Amino acid sequence: MANGYNKSLQRWLKKVNIFEKKLLLFPIHAGYHWSLIAVISPKLIKQTSKRYGEPNYSQGVTCMIHLDSLGSSTVHDRHQLGWAIRGVLNVEWGRHFNDTLDKEAKPFTHRTFQLHCPSGKLELELKEMMSSE
């Protein structure tokens, strides 16, 4: 993922509209360790941007979650991973939806689309769920 939106990923996504999917999974491998980034409902980015800073917003939103069995002691650079995933999503958004005059508009930013990293109780619950399957 460090390469971001490279040629092989472009070729793979050429005939796919990733925004029609409710769940996108990005496997990450670095330093002899695997983790996973899940993007949930990416098409809802406009609703997510709209609700930014609005505490009473109650409609659906998108999110990005980094699941790593090492938790907070991961070997993966979460800042770089978040940046790379947002880059892929912005390019694909432009390819499928950006028909405005502002072709540089990027809806997936570090403010509207943060990388969430479960820790503590949620991390333990996720580990338990995965080990029971």
PyRosetta script that sets phi, psi and omega in degrees:
from pyrosetta import init, pose_from_sequence

init()
pose = pose_from_sequence("MANGYNKSLQRWLKKVNIFEKKLLLFPIHAGYHWSLIAVISPKLIKQTSKRYGEPNYSQGVTCMIHLDSLGSSTVHDRHQLGWAIRGVLNVEWGRHFNDTLDKEAKPFTHRTFQLHCPSGKLELELKEMMSSE")
pose.set_psi(1, -18.3)
pose.set_omega(1, -179.2)
pose.set_phi(2, -60.1)
pose.set_psi(2, -28.4)
pose.set_omega(2, 178.2)
pose.set_phi(3, -76.0)
pose.set_psi(3, -9.5)
pose.set_omega(3, 179.5)
pose.set_phi(4, 66.6)
pose.set_psi(4, -132.2)
pose.set_omega(4, -173.8)
pose.set_phi(5, -88.6)
pose.set_psi(5, 77.0)
pose.set_omega(5, -176.7)
pose.set_phi(6, -86.7)
pose.set_psi(6, 176.8)
pose.set_omega(6, -175.3)
pose.set_phi(7, -60.3)
pose.set_psi(7, -40.9)
pose.set_omega(7, -178.6)
pose.set_phi(8, -67.4)
pose.set_psi(8, -37.4)
pose.set_omega(8, 176.8)
pose.set_phi(9, -68.0)
pose.set_psi(9, -40.5)
pose.set_omega(9, 176.6)
pose.set_phi(10, -58.7)
pose.set_psi(10, -44.9)
pose.set_omega(10, -179.8)
pose.set_phi(11, -63.8)
pose.set_psi(11, -41.0)
pose.set_omega(11, -178.5)
pose.set_phi(12, -67.2)
pose.set_psi(12, -35.9)
pose.set_omega(12, -177.1)
pose.set_phi(13, -90.2)
pose.set_psi(13, -2.4)
pose.set_omega(13, -172.9)
pose.set_phi(14, -51.7)
pose.set_psi(14, -42.1)
pose.set_omega(14, -175.6)
pose.set_phi(15, -106.7)
pose.set_psi(15, 15.6)
pose.set_omega(15, -176.3)
pose.set_phi(16, -121.2)
pose.set_psi(16, 133.9)
pose.set_omega(16, 170.9)
pose.set_phi(17, -99.0)
pose.set_psi(17, 101.5)
pose.set_omega(17, -175.2)
pose.set_phi(18, -65.7)
pose.set_psi(18, -16.8)
pose.set_omega(18, -178.8)
pose.set_phi(19, -81.2)
pose.set_psi(19, -5.0)
pose.set_omega(19, 172.3)
pose.set_phi(20, -85.3)
pose.set_psi(20, -8.3)
pose.set_omega(20, -178.9)
pose.set_phi(21, -93.4)
pose.set_psi(21, 146.0)
pose.set_omega(21, 176.5)
pose.set_phi(22, -87.5)
pose.set_psi(22, -21.2)
pose.set_omega(22, -177.8)
pose.set_phi(23, -141.5)
pose.set_psi(23, 127.1)
pose.set_omega(23, 174.0)
pose.set_phi(24, -115.2)
pose.set_psi(24, 133.7)
pose.set_omega(24, 179.0)
pose.set_phi(25, -117.6)
pose.set_psi(25, 128.3)
pose.set_omega(25, 178.6)
pose.set_phi(26, -118.1)
pose.set_psi(26, 102.4)
pose.set_omega(26, 176.4)
pose.set_phi(27, -72.0)
pose.set_psi(27, 138.6)
pose.set_omega(27, -177.5)
pose.set_phi(28, -121.1)
pose.set_psi(28, 131.0)
pose.set_omega(28, 177.2)
pose.set_phi(29, -131.5)
pose.set_psi(29, 125.1)
pose.set_omega(29, 176.0)
pose.set_phi(30, -162.2)
pose.set_psi(30, 144.0)
pose.set_omega(30, 176.6)
pose.set_phi(31, 59.0)
pose.set_psi(31, 40.7)
pose.set_omega(31, 179.9)
pose.set_phi(32, 60.1)
pose.set_psi(32, 28.4)
pose.set_omega(32, -177.1)
pose.set_phi(33, -141.1)
pose.set_psi(33, 139.9)
pose.set_omega(33, 177.8)
pose.set_phi(34, -106.4)
pose.set_psi(34, 145.9)
pose.set_omega(34, 168.7)
pose.set_phi(35, -145.5)
pose.set_psi(35, -178.3)
pose.set_omega(35, -173.8)
pose.set_phi(36, -141.3)
pose.set_psi(36, 137.1)
pose.set_omega(36, 170.8)
pose.set_phi(37, -111.7)
pose.set_psi(37, 127.1)
pose.set_omega(37, 177.9)
pose.set_phi(38, -109.2)
pose.set_psi(38, 130.2)
pose.set_omega(38, 174.0)
pose.set_phi(39, -111.4)
pose.set_psi(39, 120.9)
pose.set_omega(39, -175.5)
pose.set_phi(40, -105.5)
pose.set_psi(40, 126.4)
pose.set_omega(40, 177.5)
pose.set_phi(41, 49.1)
pose.set_psi(41, 61.8)
pose.set_omega(41, -176.1)
pose.set_phi(42, -62.7)
pose.set_psi(42, -23.7)
pose.set_omega(42, -178.6)
pose.set_phi(43, -68.0)
pose.set_psi(43, -17.6)
pose.set_omega(43, -178.5)
pose.set_phi(44, -83.2)
pose.set_psi(44, 17.5)
pose.set_omega(44, -177.2)
pose.set_phi(45, -61.4)
pose.set_psi(45, -34.3)
pose.set_omega(45, -179.9)
pose.set_phi(46, -66.2)
pose.set_psi(46, -40.5)
pose.set_omega(46, 175.5)
pose.set_phi(47, -65.3)
pose.set_psi(47, -38.8)
pose.set_omega(47, -179.7)
pose.set_phi(48, -63.8)
pose.set_psi(48, -43.6)
pose.set_omega(48, 178.7)
pose.set_phi(49, -64.4)
pose.set_psi(49, -38.8)
pose.set_omega(49, -178.4)
pose.set_phi(50, -64.1)
pose.set_psi(50, -38.3)
pose.set_omega(50, -175.8)
pose.set_phi(51, -84.5)
pose.set_psi(51, -4.0)
pose.set_omega(51, -177.8)
pose.set_phi(52, -56.2)
pose.set_psi(52, 118.7)
pose.set_omega(52, 179.9)
pose.set_phi(53, 81.8)
pose.set_psi(53, 6.3)
pose.set_omega(53, -179.7)
pose.set_phi(54, -109.1)
pose.set_psi(54, 104.1)
pose.set_omega(54, -172.3)
pose.set_phi(55, -68.0)
pose.set_psi(55, -21.2)
pose.set_omega(55, -176.7)
pose.set_phi(56, -95.8)
pose.set_psi(56, 7.3)
pose.set_omega(56, -179.3)
pose.set_phi(57, -68.3)
pose.set_psi(57, 130.9)
pose.set_omega(57, -174.5)
pose.set_phi(58, -128.9)
pose.set_psi(58, 12.7)
pose.set_omega(58, 179.2)
pose.set_phi(59, -93.6)
pose.set_psi(59, 175.2)
pose.set_omega(59, -177.9)
pose.set_phi(60, -65.7)
pose.set_psi(60, 148.8)
pose.set_omega(60, 177.0)
pose.set_phi(61, -138.4)
pose.set_psi(61, 169.6)
pose.set_omega(61, 176.2)
pose.set_phi(62, -100.2)
pose.set_psi(62, 160.5)
pose.set_omega(62, 174.4)
pose.set_phi(63, -155.5)
pose.set_psi(63, 164.0)
pose.set_omega(63, 179.5)
pose.set_phi(64, -128.3)
pose.set_psi(64, 126.6)
pose.set_omega(64, -175.7)
pose.set_phi(65, -125.0)
pose.set_psi(65, 131.7)
pose.set_omega(65, 175.9)
pose.set_phi(66, -99.4)
pose.set_psi(66, 116.1)
pose.set_omega(66, 179.7)
pose.set_phi(67, -104.1)
pose.set_psi(67, 119.0)
pose.set_omega(67, -175.8)
pose.set_phi(68, -141.9)
pose.set_psi(68, 124.6)
pose.set_omega(68, -178.3)
pose.set_phi(69, -64.2)
pose.set_psi(69, -19.4)
pose.set_omega(69, 177.7)
pose.set_phi(70, -85.1)
pose.set_psi(70, -4.8)
pose.set_omega(70, 178.1)
pose.set_phi(71, 62.1)
pose.set_psi(71, -135.5)
pose.set_omega(71, -175.9)
pose.set_phi(72, -72.9)
pose.set_psi(72, -11.9)
pose.set_omega(72, 178.4)
pose.set_phi(73, -96.0)
pose.set_psi(73, 27.0)
pose.set_omega(73, -178.3)
pose.set_phi(74, -61.1)
pose.set_psi(74, 154.0)
pose.set_omega(74, 176.3)
pose.set_phi(75, -89.5)
pose.set_psi(75, -6.3)
pose.set_omega(75, -177.6)
pose.set_phi(76, -88.2)
pose.set_psi(76, 141.2)
pose.set_omega(76, 178.3)
pose.set_phi(77, -82.2)
pose.set_psi(77, 100.3)
pose.set_omega(77, -174.6)
pose.set_phi(78, -64.9)
pose.set_psi(78, -33.8)
pose.set_omega(78, 177.7)
pose.set_phi(79, -61.9)
pose.set_psi(79, -46.5)
pose.set_omega(79, -179.8)
pose.set_phi(80, -67.1)
pose.set_psi(80, -38.9)
pose.set_omega(80, 179.1)
pose.set_phi(81, -64.1)
pose.set_psi(81, -46.0)
pose.set_omega(81, 178.5)
pose.set_phi(82, -60.0)
pose.set_psi(82, -43.5)
pose.set_omega(82, 178.8)
pose.set_phi(83, -60.6)
pose.set_psi(83, -44.5)
pose.set_omega(83, -177.7)
pose.set_phi(84, -65.9)
pose.set_psi(84, -43.4)
pose.set_omega(84, -179.8)
pose.set_phi(85, -65.9)
pose.set_psi(85, -43.7)
pose.set_omega(85, 177.3)
pose.set_phi(86, -60.5)
pose.set_psi(86, -36.8)
pose.set_omega(86, 178.2)
pose.set_phi(87, -62.1)
pose.set_psi(87, -45.9)
pose.set_omega(87, 177.9)
pose.set_phi(88, -60.9)
pose.set_psi(88, -46.6)
pose.set_omega(88, -178.1)
pose.set_phi(89, -64.8)
pose.set_psi(89, -38.7)
pose.set_omega(89, 178.6)
pose.set_phi(90, -66.1)
pose.set_psi(90, -41.0)
pose.set_omega(90, 178.1)
pose.set_phi(91, -63.9)
pose.set_psi(91, -45.3)
pose.set_omega(91, 179.6)
pose.set_phi(92, -66.2)
pose.set_psi(92, -38.0)
pose.set_omega(92, 177.0)
pose.set_phi(93, -59.6)
pose.set_psi(93, -45.7)
pose.set_omega(93, 178.7)
pose.set_phi(94, -61.2)
pose.set_psi(94, -37.5)
pose.set_omega(94, -179.9)
pose.set_phi(95, -68.4)
pose.set_psi(95, -34.8)
pose.set_omega(95, -173.7)
pose.set_phi(96, -101.2)
pose.set_psi(96, -32.0)
pose.set_omega(96, -169.9)
pose.set_phi(97, -125.6)
pose.set_psi(97, -18.0)
pose.set_omega(97, -171.6)
pose.set_phi(98, -82.1)
pose.set_psi(98, 87.5)
pose.set_omega(98, 178.5)
pose.set_phi(99, -109.8)
pose.set_psi(99, 17.0)
pose.set_omega(99, 179.4)
pose.set_phi(100, -86.3)
pose.set_psi(100, 175.2)
pose.set_omega(100, 177.7)
pose.set_phi(101, -70.2)
pose.set_psi(101, -26.9)
pose.set_omega(101, -179.5)
pose.set_phi(102, -89.1)
pose.set_psi(102, 85.2)
pose.set_omega(102, -177.7)
pose.set_phi(103, -70.8)
pose.set_psi(103, -11.4)
pose.set_omega(103, -179.2)
pose.set_phi(104, -92.3)
pose.set_psi(104, -0.2)
pose.set_omega(104, -178.6)
pose.set_phi(105, -61.6)
pose.set_psi(105, 130.9)
pose.set_omega(105, -179.5)
pose.set_phi(106, -126.3)
pose.set_psi(106, 105.2)
pose.set_omega(106, -176.9)
pose.set_phi(107, -74.1)
pose.set_psi(107, -23.0)
pose.set_omega(107, -177.9)
pose.set_phi(108, -93.2)
pose.set_psi(108, 97.8)
pose.set_omega(108, -179.4)
pose.set_phi(109, -118.7)
pose.set_psi(109, 170.6)
pose.set_omega(109, 179.1)
pose.set_phi(110, -67.1)
pose.set_psi(110, -19.4)
pose.set_omega(110, 178.0)
pose.set_phi(111, -85.4)
pose.set_psi(111, -43.1)
pose.set_omega(111, -175.4)
pose.set_phi(112, -89.8)
pose.set_psi(112, -15.0)
pose.set_omega(112, -174.1)
pose.set_phi(113, -143.1)
pose.set_psi(113, 76.1)
pose.set_omega(113, -176.8)
pose.set_phi(114, -82.9)
pose.set_psi(114, 154.2)
pose.set_omega(114, 175.2)
pose.set_phi(115, -87.9)
pose.set_psi(115, 116.6)
pose.set_omega(115, 179.1)
pose.set_phi(116, -94.0)
pose.set_psi(116, 137.5)
pose.set_omega(116, -177.9)
pose.set_phi(117, -125.1)
pose.set_psi(117, 103.2)
pose.set_omega(117, -179.2)
pose.set_phi(118, -58.0)
pose.set_psi(118, 141.3)
pose.set_omega(118, 175.8)
pose.set_phi(119, -148.0)
pose.set_psi(119, 165.8)
pose.set_omega(119, 178.1)
pose.set_phi(120, 65.2)
pose.set_psi(120, -132.4)
pose.set_omega(120, -174.1)
pose.set_phi(121, -59.4)
pose.set_psi(121, -45.4)
pose.set_omega(121, -179.5)
pose.set_phi(122, -61.8)
pose.set_psi(122, -40.4)
pose.set_omega(122, 178.9)
pose.set_phi(123, -61.3)
pose.set_psi(123, -43.1)
pose.set_omega(123, 178.6)
pose.set_phi(124, -65.1)
pose.set_psi(124, -40.3)
pose.set_omega(124, 178.6)
pose.set_phi(125, -63.6)
pose.set_psi(125, -42.0)
pose.set_omega(125, 178.3)
pose.set_phi(126, -63.8)
pose.set_psi(126, -41.0)
pose.set_omega(126, 178.1)
pose.set_phi(127, -62.8)
pose.set_psi(127, -41.9)
pose.set_omega(127, 179.3)
pose.set_phi(128, -64.2)
pose.set_psi(128, -42.2)
pose.set_omega(128, 179.6)
pose.set_phi(129, -62.1)
pose.set_psi(129, -42.8)
pose.set_omega(129, -177.7)
pose.set_phi(130, -70.7)
pose.set_psi(130, -34.6)
pose.set_omega(130, -178.5)
pose.set_phi(131, -76.8)
pose.set_psi(131, -21.2)
pose.set_omega(131, -179.0)
pose.set_phi(132, -83.3)
pose.set_psi(132, -11.6)
pose.set_omega(132, -179.3)
pose.set_phi(133, -88.9)
pose.dump_pdb("model.pdb")
